[in-house]
């Protein structure tokens, strides 16, 4: 049998199943209720169902029962298998210990920055600064709220996101200032970058 494909969503679903057997919709709702959807994309219900089907196919989860309440559609309940528990542990260890290549949009946009005029780049970065400040304020509020009723352990991913966001904010502020002061610049004529050769 091939090695099961690791994904953040599969990790989250296996983590939900450690608690108790549940159906896919409940797993999706718990991820949202617990604000784990800030780090796990569960916006598409179909992707949750596809992932749980893959976990079953890979032997990491199994059907525990099927139930129907009143006139509602039939719901399949899933539970984690022993192989699923072992895989969850393996994935967590690997994800925590080994940096993996990720391809976020912002660094990609920075790498192609000279396709904007310096003034346009400053405007876009200034807007980003304002949005990052708003996100930082929201994260501070979330951390304080969680700390009021749960141990710190349950907010560590939010603390991490806050730390990364604060570092990004400092970097973007500095970059925008360097562009404003023309310490970083590039030729841009008639809406086109002029590449130096």
WOFENUR-V74736 format. One record per helix or strand of 3 or more residues. SS is the DSSP state (@ for helix, = for strand). FROM is the first residue (numbers start at 1). TO is the last residue. If there is no record, write none. Layout:
ss: (SS:SS)
from: (FROM:FROM)
to: (TO:TO)
This chain:
ss: (@:@:@:@:=:=:@:@:@:@:@)
from: (8:24:36:45:61:75:82:105:113:118:152)
to: (19:33:38:57:67:80:97:111:115:147:180)
